[in-house]
């Protein structure tokens, strides 16, 4: 697969799903800064019976297999504060992953939604104010990994996704939400898209 197309992608090629009022990007330094609005989230049904499709995602359409890496910086202080990466098709089909504040601390987790949402979360042992996240797609499979230093990567999730059969475009990019407040300042940098490794599960 030719990786030259990914090298040409710039932040100016991205578009908003639910654009916030306060945000700025620097295409030269490859930095996106976002301030969340209140009552923003992505969730479909499970347990809470909430149906939210209001979170902020700055995404680019990618048709090929890919690996998308980003550095995320934010001060998570309030229940359900969250920032990370998202693969988005429509309000019923998406995958989000990153840090989310829950049970009194920042947790690492992911939510896969195929009509309804699941949620898997665990203790984050690194510095939640700055971490790295990576989403890869190979065929109809998505792989999510996280890192504290952009060198050693830990598997967070391997899951099926209907890339080939979903009629909507696959949008991928930084995501942030604050369901119970407003004003989370999230910074996304070192945004890098490339061709995935042959073995997305076991490679760094």
C-alpha positions as CSV (number, residue, x, y, z in Angstrom):
1,X,0.0,0.0,0.0
2,X,1.3,3.5,-0.9
3,X,1.8,5.6,2.2
4,X,2.5,8.8,0.3
5,X,-1.2,9.8,0.4
6,X,-1.1,9.8,4.2
7,X,2.0,12.1,4.1
8,X,-0.1,14.6,2.3
9,X,-2.9,14.8,4.8
10,X,-2.9,18.0,6.8
11,X,-5.1,19.3,9.6
12,X,-6.8,21.6,7.1
13,X,-8.1,18.4,5.5
14,X,-10.0,17.5,8.7
15,X,-13.6,18.4,9.4
16,X,-15.7,18.7,12.5
17,X,-18.4,16.4,13.8
18,X,-20.1,18.8,16.2
19,X,-17.8,21.8,16.0
20,X,-17.1,23.5,19.3
21,X,-17.1,27.3,19.7
22,X,-13.6,27.5,20.9
23,X,-10.8,25.7,19.0
24,X,-7.7,26.4,17.0
25,X,-5.3,24.4,14.9
26,X,-1.7,24.9,13.7
27,X,-1.1,23.1,10.5
28,X,2.6,23.8,10.6
29,X,3.2,22.5,14.1
30,X,0.5,19.8,13.7
31,X,-1.4,20.9,16.9
32,X,-5.1,21.0,17.6
33,X,-6.5,22.7,20.7
34,X,-10.1,22.3,21.8
35,X,-12.3,23.6,24.6
36,X,-15.3,21.4,25.1
37,X,-18.9,22.6,25.4
38,X,-21.3,21.3,28.0
39,X,-23.4,18.2,27.7
40,X,-21.2,16.7,25.0
41,X,-20.9,12.9,24.7
42,X,-21.2,9.8,22.6
43,X,-23.3,7.0,24.0
44,X,-26.1,4.7,22.7
45,X,-28.5,3.2,25.1
46,X,-26.8,0.6,27.3
47,X,-27.7,0.8,31.0
48,X,-28.3,4.5,31.1
49,X,-30.7,4.7,28.2
50,X,-28.8,7.8,27.1
51,X,-28.6,8.6,23.3
52,X,-25.9,11.2,22.9
53,X,-24.2,12.1,19.6
54,X,-22.9,15.5,20.6
55,X,-19.2,15.1,21.3
56,X,-16.4,16.9,19.4
57,X,-14.5,14.9,16.7
58,X,-12.0,16.5,14.3
59,X,-11.8,13.8,11.7
60,X,-10.5,13.0,8.3
61,X,-12.0,10.5,5.9
62,X,-9.8,7.5,5.3
63,X,-10.8,4.7,2.9
64,X,-7.7,2.5,3.2
65,X,-6.2,0.6,6.1
66,X,-4.4,3.0,8.4
67,X,-2.7,3.6,11.7
68,X,-3.5,6.9,13.4
69,X,-1.4,8.1,16.3
70,X,-1.8,11.1,18.5
71,X,-0.5,12.7,21.7
72,X,-3.3,13.8,24.0
73,X,-2.9,16.4,26.8
74,X,-5.7,17.4,29.2
75,X,-6.6,17.9,32.8
76,X,-9.3,15.4,33.6
77,X,-11.1,16.4,36.8
78,X,-14.8,15.8,36.5
79,X,-17.0,12.7,36.0
80,X,-16.9,11.5,32.4
81,X,-14.4,14.1,31.1
82,X,-12.8,12.3,28.1
83,X,-10.3,12.8,25.3
84,X,-8.7,10.5,22.8
85,X,-9.4,9.1,19.3
86,X,-12.5,8.1,17.5
87,X,-13.5,6.1,14.4
88,X,-16.9,7.4,13.4
89,X,-19.4,6.2,10.7
90,X,-22.7,7.6,12.1
91,X,-24.5,8.0,15.4
92,X,-25.0,4.2,15.7
93,X,-21.6,2.9,14.5
94,X,-18.4,4.2,16.1
95,X,-15.4,3.4,18.3
96,X,-13.9,5.8,20.8
97,X,-10.9,5.3,23.1
98,X,-8.8,7.4,25.5
99,X,-8.8,8.7,29.1
100,X,-12.1,9.1,30.8
101,X,-12.6,10.4,34.3
102,X,-14.6,7.8,36.3
103,X,-14.8,6.6,39.9
104,X,-12.7,9.5,41.1
105,X,-9.7,9.1,38.8
106,X,-8.7,9.2,35.1
107,X,-9.2,5.8,33.6
108,X,-8.1,4.3,30.2
109,X,-11.0,2.8,28.3
110,X,-12.9,2.3,25.1
111,X,-16.5,2.2,23.8
112,X,-17.6,0.3,20.7
113,X,-21.0,1.1,19.4
114,X,-22.8,-1.1,16.9
115,X,-26.4,0.1,17.4
116,X,-25.8,0.0,21.2
117,X,-22.7,0.9,23.2
118,X,-20.4,-1.2,25.4
119,X,-17.8,0.2,27.8
120,X,-14.5,-1.3,28.9
121,X,-12.3,0.6,31.3
122,X,-9.3,0.1,33.7
123,X,-6.8,1.9,35.8
124,X,-4.3,4.1,33.9
125,X,-0.8,3.8,35.6
126,X,0.9,6.5,33.7
127,X,0.5,10.3,33.6
128,X,-3.1,10.9,32.4
129,X,-2.2,14.6,31.6
130,X,-0.1,13.4,28.7
131,X,-0.4,10.1,26.9
132,X,-0.3,8.6,23.4
133,X,-3.1,6.7,21.6
134,X,-3.1,4.7,18.4
135,X,-5.9,3.3,16.3
136,X,-5.2,0.9,13.4
137,X,-7.5,-0.6,10.8
138,X,-6.9,-3.8,8.8
139,X,-9.8,-5.0,6.8
140,X,-12.8,-5.1,9.1
141,X,-10.7,-5.2,12.3
142,X,-9.7,-2.2,14.5
143,X,-6.9,-2.3,17.1
144,X,-6.4,0.3,19.8
145,X,-3.2,0.8,21.8
146,X,-1.9,3.3,24.3
147,X,1.5,4.5,25.5
148,X,3.0,6.7,28.1
149,X,6.2,7.4,26.1
150,X,5.4,6.8,22.4
151,X,7.8,3.8,22.5
152,X,6.2,1.0,24.5
153,X,2.6,0.3,23.4
154,X,-0.1,-1.6,25.4
155,X,-3.1,-3.3,23.7
156,X,-6.4,-1.7,24.8
157,X,-8.8,-3.3,22.4
158,X,-9.1,-5.5,19.3
159,X,-12.6,-5.6,17.8
160,X,-14.5,-6.1,14.6
161,X,-15.8,-3.0,12.7
162,X,-17.9,-3.0,9.5
163,X,-15.5,-0.9,7.4
164,X,-16.2,-2.7,4.2
165,X,-20.0,-2.9,4.6
166,X,-20.9,0.4,6.2
167,X,-22.3,2.8,3.6
168,X,-21.0,5.9,5.4
169,X,-17.4,7.1,5.2
170,X,-14.9,6.2,7.8
171,X,-13.9,9.3,9.7
172,X,-10.9,9.2,12.1
173,X,-9.6,11.8,14.4
174,X,-9.2,13.4,17.9
175,X,-12.2,13.3,20.1
176,X,-13.2,15.1,23.4
177,X,-16.4,15.3,25.4
178,X,-17.6,16.6,28.8
179,X,-21.1,15.2,29.6
180,X,-21.4,16.9,33.0
181,X,-19.7,20.2,32.4
182,X,-18.0,22.5,29.9
183,X,-14.5,23.8,29.6
184,X,-12.1,20.9,29.3
185,X,-9.1,22.1,27.4
186,X,-7.6,19.3,25.3
187,X,-4.5,19.5,23.2
188,X,-3.7,17.0,20.4
189,X,-0.3,16.9,18.8
190,X,2.1,14.6,17.0
191,X,-0.7,13.6,14.8
192,X,0.6,10.9,12.4
193,X,-1.1,8.7,9.9
194,X,0.6,5.8,8.2
195,X,0.2,2.4,6.7
196,X,-0.4,-0.2,9.4
197,X,2.1,-2.8,10.3
198,X,1.5,-6.3,9.0
199,X,0.7,-7.5,12.5
200,X,-1.3,-4.7,14.2
201,X,-1.8,-6.8,17.3
202,X,1.7,-7.6,18.3
203,X,3.8,-4.9,16.7
204,X,4.7,-1.5,18.2
